[in-house]
Structures are given as structure tokens and as C-alpha cells.
Amino acid sequence: MDKVAAVKGTRDFYPEQMAVRNWIFDAWRAASLRNGFEEYDAPIFEYLQLYTQKSGEEIAAQLFSLTDRGGRELAIRPEITPTLARMVNQKINALARPIKWFSIPRLCRAERPQKGRLREFFQWNVDIIGSDEVLADAECIYTAVDFLRSVGLKDNDIVVKLSSRSMLAALLLSQGFAPKQLDTVYVLLDKRAKVPEDKFGEMAAEQIPDAALRDKLLTLQAVQSLEEVEKLCNSDQAQTALSQLSDLFNCLNTMGIAAFCQFDITIVRGLAYYTGPVYEIFDCSAELRALAGGGRYDNLLSGLGGSQVPATGFGMGDVVLQILLEEKGLIASQNNKLDAFVVATDKSLFDQSLQLTGALRQKGFKVDLSYKQSGLGKQLKQPAAQRAASVLILGEETLNENKVTIKNMASGEQKTVSLDTLLEKGLF
């Protein structure tokens, strides 16, 4: 019988990989709680309509969908923001605002696996619902940077690139684009950095047949600063959006993370539901895909049958993040080390070994022992394999004195202490 391999674009998490994954999750969770967010979760599949209704072509084309035995059209979640909107809509009148929630869902997208992009992955989602203040956007960005700093990344490692969907919309309209063209332009621009320039040119010619409009779009995309944008703002809508983005940069500066942030008008985000400030986080070398992306989505809840409630948030995937952390040497060995491994010099002392192991575990220490009552030599091979910090050696003479020998696996040093002291203080 042939061996069955894992599905392409998915990962098996052996203990070593699982330890790294848990380390990342713990740091995500700590940053969320530190910044006042509460955790939630939801089913891994939803009705297909939840995604096709408001998420736009990008997500709709990446779904793993199915029809259940009742004929219902379902989809495995490719993102969790629509689910969040559904959940909030169900209890909108019972939830105190602003709603500050986070989640770490498993997501699936039916796309071609490549570096930094898999079919199955985990994503840290942080959202604030019920506030239209730019401070809410700043809080989300700050939380992302707070996490990235906590795992050792600095402002010369990562950059948060910010723009505004509403500002870009006003500028495009002033340049002669029709409102019905905007979503097409957003999807096109979102792909610009992901495809070769000649391929982008072909896509642009196909989506925007008018050469004069294409030229205006490329000229607009070459703008480098908010000061340059201000010279192009010839409508109240554009000026309002620019003012909002300027306020956001001021908040980020006041919060102490201005060094991580820069304006980039090319950031648009591909999903259709974004309405205001948008941003993506990259490694400064620009060699990897975006680590994270998000923005304001004030119409999503109403578009899914709820009230008009402002919202903002971001998602950060684990795949690109882990690649960057490994390249920077910031992932130390995360294997779950044992505090101690108990061995006995004679088979007759196995019961004492088992008794000591149980007592130490009750004290909260991570302790293991050999299941086989083998000789001392064989027992001593296991502590190294399991990366135990210490070996506790039980010998008949030391036990008669109510003592145990402790060997430090890193230094090789040995000492003898009383069992009572060991149990009380855990002197490994």
C-alpha cells in the first residue's frame, strides 16, 4: 500500500514545530491582552454567502466550498472578519462599545502554494468595532508593532506602510474614473507588487482600456508624501480623508512608533470592504510578502444585514512571520524542555523513581523517567534526547540518607541534595 502524504500547501506540526507555533501564539495572545483585547473564536466553516456577499473577488476565488447533505452551500473560512461581523451583528445591542476582540483562527484558501503562502495557515486577527476615531486604527497598528517588537524585530527590520482607501477613491474620481471602476482599480493595484511590471501593464490595459486614465493612475501612484497628496486634493471628500490619515500618523507618533510607519499611496488592500485607512506590514528588505494587513471597514456589518457600525482591524499570518523570524535568528529552540529526568542506579529502585517523579510533577515541574527498568547506561541516553535540564540519579546509598544526586546536563556538574530540599525548592 502506498504511503499517503500530507495535502500540498498544508503542514504537519511535529513537537518541534508545534513548540515554535505555540511560542508565536503565546506572544500574539500576550500582545492582545496587554493592549486590552478579548479573545473569541467561531466555526471553521460558514455559509458560502457570507464571503461572496461582501468580501469581493479576491476571497471568493480562493474558497474551499462544499455542499452538505442538506443541499446547503458552505465554505471553509478563508478569513475571519466576515465571521466577526456576523457574530457582532447577532448581539450588537448587548455588547459594550468599543468592542475590542482578537482571535487566532486556522484558515484555508484554495490557491497555489508558494513561499510565504500556503493553503492552510493561522492568522492573528485584531479588531475594534464601534469607534470611528482614528485612535482605534492607531491602537490596532500599535498592537501589531507591540508584538513585533516583543519578538525582537526593530524599525530597521519591519515597516508599516499606510494609505487611505477613501482618499484614493476621492483622488481617482477627481481624475476622471467612474465610481463603478473603483473596485476594479483596487484589485488591480493590490496585485502590482505581486506580478512582474510587464504583466501588470497587460492587466492594466485590459482593466482600464483608456490610456489617458491609465497614465493618470500611474502618475497618482508615484506620489511620495502627504504634502504631494494635499496639492492634488480638489474635493471635500479627498481633503477629509487626507486629514484623517494625517491624524492617524500623529497618533502613531504620539504612541512612540512613528519610526516603524511610513506613507505609501500604493497600499490599497484587495478586499472590497475596506473604506478608510489601510496598511500592510513588510520586512524592510521587501524580500517577503506582507506580514500583516488591515484597515477600516465601516460598512461590513451593515452589508451583512446589521446596523451601520464603524470597525477597523488587521490580520497577521504565521507563515511569512515565521520565515522572517527564522531569517533574523529570532526563533530560539522552543522545544519543551524537561526540568529533570529521573534515573535509578538499580532496577530495584524503580518504585522510588516513580514516586519521586509523581511528587515533582505535583509541584508543577516537568519531569519524566524511563518506562523500562533498564540499566543506568541506557537510562542516561534519554535525558539528552529529551533535552532535560537535569538528571536526578537515585542510588541506594544516597536514598538511605534521604538524598538524591543532581547532574546539570549543560555543565556536567553534580551535587547531592536532600529530597526534602529538592521537593521544596526544585534545585535542579
N, C-alpha and C positions, 0 to 999 in steps of 0.2 A: 504494500500500500504506500502511495506517495505521501510525503510529508506535506502538511498544509501550512503555507506561510501566512504571515500577517498581511492584511489588505494594504496595498500600496498607499502611501500617504498617511498611514497611522503609525503609532509607536507602541512597543511593549515597554513597560516600566519595570525592569528588574530592580531589586532592592537598591542598587547603587544609583540608578536613575530616579527611583522613587524618592530617595533621600534628597536629591537636588530639587526635585519638583516640590517637595514639602517645604524645603528651605525658602524657595521663591514664594510659595503660597503663604507661608508664615509672615514673610516680610510684606507682602501685599496686604494681608489682613491687619498687621500691626500698623501700617501707614493709614489704612482706612479708619481704624478705631481711634488712632491718635488725632485724626482730623474730624472726628465727630460723626462718622458714618456708621450705619447699622447694616448687618448682613441679611440677605434674603436669597431664596432660590426658587426654582419653578420646574415644571416638567421638561423633559428633553425634547418632546415633540409638541407641536401646536397645530391648529387648523391652518391649512395652506394659505387661506385668505388673509391671515394676519400679516403675512410677509408680502404677498403680491399686491395688497391693497395700498400700502404706503411706503415700502422700502425702496421701490424703484427697480430698474432693470438689473443693476449690478448684483443685488442679492437674489432676485427672482431667478437669475440664470445660474445660480450656484447652489440651488437647493437639492437635498436628498428628499424626494417626496414619495409618498405611497398612498394607496387606497386601502383602508382597512376592510374587515369583513362586513361592516355595515354600510360600505359604499362611501364613507367619509374621506375626503381628501386631506391628508395630513402631511406635515413636513418636519424633519428633524431640525432643531433650531440652528440657523447659521449665525445668529447673533441673539442677544437677549433684550435689547432696547424695546422692540415691539412688545415682548412679554411683560417687561416692566410697565409699559404704558397700559397694557390690558389689566394688570394687577391693580395699578393705582386707580384706574377708571372704576373698577369694581367696588372700591372702598374710599372713593375720593372725599366723601363728607365725613369720614371717621378718622382721617389721617391729619395730624398736626403738620402745618407747613412752616418752613420748608421741609420737604421730605428728603432726607439725606441717606441714600441707600447704596450698598455695594454688593457685588456678587462675583463668584469665581466659577462660571459655568463651563462645562465641556460643550464645545460647538463643533459642527460638521458642515463643510462646504464641498460641493462636488466640482472641484477644479483640478487643474493639472499640478501635481506636487512639484515643488522646486525649492531651492534654498530659501529658508525662512517662511515657507508657505506650505502647509500640509492640509490634508482633507479633514483631519480631526486635530483639535488643539484646545487649549484652555485660554480663557481671556478674563482679565480683571476688569470689571465694569464699575465705574463710579459715577453716580448721577445725583443731581439736585433738582427736585421738582417743586414748583410753587413759588419761585422767585424770578423776577425779570431783572434783578440787579446784576450789574457786571461783576460784582463781588462773588456771585455764585459761580460764574465762569472762572474767575480767578482762583477760587477755592479748589475747583476740580484740577486746574493746571498745577496749582501749588501741591496738591496731594500726590499727583504723578511725579513731580520733581522731588518731593519729600522722599518718596520710595526710592527713586533712582539714586539719590544721594546716600540713602541708608545702606545701599549695597555697594557703595564705593565709587559711583560714577560722578564725574565733576563736569564743570561747564565747558571744559575742553574735550569732553567725551561725547556729550549729547547736546542737542539744540531743539527748542520748541519753536516751530515755525507757525506763525499766526497770520490769519487774514479774516475776511468777513464775507459770508455769502450774500448778505443783504447789501453790503457796499458794492460788491462786484455786480450784483443784479442791477443796481441803480446806474452804475457806470456803463454796463452793456446796453441798457435801454437808451441811455443818452447817446450812445454811439450808433444807434440805428437798429439794434437787434429787436426782434419781436418777442413779446412775453412767452409765446409758445416755444420759442427756440432755446430758452434759458436752460431747461433741464438737459437738453442735448449737449449744450456747450459745457455744462458742469461735468457730465460724464466724460466728454472728450478731453477736457483739461485735466481731469483726475488721472487719465491714462498717459499724459505727456511724459512724465518722468519714468514710466514703466516700459516704454517702447522706444525703438530707435527713431531718430529725428525724421528720416525719410518715411518711415511707416506712419509717424504722426502726421506728416504732411499729407499723405494719402487719405488718412482718416478725416483730417480737417477738410480737405477738398470734397470728400463725399458728404460730410455732415453739413458743411457751410459752402454751398456752391458759389455764393457771391464772393469774388476775390477781394473786393474792396472791404467787405466785412471781415474777411479772414485777416487782412492786413491790420485792420483796427484792433482786432483781438490780440494779435501778436505784439503790437505796439503797447497795448494795455498791460500785457503780461511781462513786459520789460521794465515796468515801473519798479523802483528800488526802495522808496521810502514813503512814509505817510505825508511828508511835505509835498512830494510829487503828486500824490493822490489828491491832496487838497486843491491843487491847481486844476484838476480835472472835474472836481465836484461842481456840477452846474444844476443840481436839483436839491430840494429839501431832503429827499429820501437819502441821497448819497451823503449829504453833509451830516445827517443824523447818524447814519451807520458809521461814518468816519469818526464822529465824536464818541460813539460807543466804544469803538476799537481803541481810540486814544485813552479813554478812561480805563479800559482793561489793562493796557500797558502801564498806566500809572499805578493801578492796584498791584500789579506784579512787581513793580519797582519797590513800592512801599513794603511788600511782603518779603523782600530780600532775594528775589530770584530773577531779577532783570538780566543778569549775566547769562542765564540759560535761554532767554527768549529773544526772538527777532521777527520783524515783519517780513512776510513773503506772500505777495499777491497771487502766486501760482498755487497756493493751497486752497482747494475748493471742496474736497471730500466728495466721493462719488454717490453717496446715498441721497435720495431725493428729499428726505425730510428735514435737512438742515436749513435753518432760517437766519442765522446771525453769525457771530464769531465762530470760526472753525480753526483747527490747529492739528498739526501732526508732529510727532517727536522722532528725530532721526539721530543716528550716530554722526558725529561731526565729519567723519571721513566720507560720508554719503555712499558707503560701500554696501549697505544693507537696506532692506525695505524698512518702512516706518515701524518703529517700536510700538507706537500708540497713535490714536487719532480720535478726535471728537469735536464737539461744538454744541451750539444752541439749536434746539429743535422744539420751538414753541407751538407747533401745530400738530404734533404727532398724536397727542391724546385726543384732541377734538376730531382728528381724521379717523380715529378708531372708535368713534361713537361716544366719546366723553366730552367733558367741558373744555373750554379754551383755557389751558393751564400752561404757563411757561415752564421750560425744562432745559437742562444742559447736562452734559456728561461726556465721558470718554471710555474707550476700551483699549486695553494693552494686552497683546498676545504673549504667550510664553515662549514661542518658538524663536523669533528674532531676538527677544530679550536674552534667552539663554546663550545663543550664538555670540552675542556681543559680550556678555559677562565672561564667557569662556575665552574669547579673544583677548580680553583685558586681564585675564588671570585673576578674576574676582570670585570664582567659584572654587573654594577650597574643598577638600574631601568632605562630603556631607554624609558619609556612611554613619549609620547609627552605632557608635562605638559602645562597647560594654564597659561598665565601670570596673568589672572584675570577672575573672573566670576561676572557678573553684576546682582544684585538683587534689588528689589524695595519693600519698606515697604507697598505699597498700589497698587492695580490694576490700579488705575488712573494714575500712573507714568510709565506705560509700554512704552509709546511713548518716554519718556525721556531716559529710559533704552536702548531702541533700538537705539536711536540717539547717546548715549554715546558709545555703542558697535561699531557702524559703524565708529565713529570718531577715536576710539582707533585702530581698525583694519587698517584704512587708514594710521596710524602712524607706522604700522608694528608689533603691539602687537598681541599675540594670546589670543583672548577674546571670551567668549561665554555667553549666557544667557538662561534662561528657556523659552521654546516656549509657555508654558501655563501661563496665568496670574493668578497664584495661590497665596496662602498666603505665607508670608515670611518664615514660618517654612518649608514648602515643598521646597521652592526655595533653602534654605540653605543646603539641603541634596545633591544637585547636585555638588557643588564645590568640596566636599571631594571625591565623586565618580570619578570626572574628574581630580583629583589631581591639582586643581588650586592653584597657589601660594598665591593669594589674593582674597578677596571678596570685591567688590565695592558696598556699600549699599547706595541706593538713598532714602532719606527721604524728605518729603515735607518741613520741616524746613531748612534742610541743602541746599536743592536746591534753596530755596528762597534767601539764602546767596551765591548762586553760588558755593556751596561746596559739597563734597562727603566724606563719611566715608570709610576708607580702613581698612580691617581686615586681618592681616597676618595669614595664615592658619597654619603655623608651630608653631608660638609662641603664637597666640591668641591675640596679642597686636592690638589695634585700634588707629587710628589717623584720623584727619579730615584735608583735604587739599582743596585748591581751584580747581575747574575744569580746569581752565587755566593752573595751575601748573601741574596738572595730565597729561593733553594733551601735554604739552611742554616737561616734563621730565620723564613721566611714573613712578612716585614714587609709585610703588606697595609695 
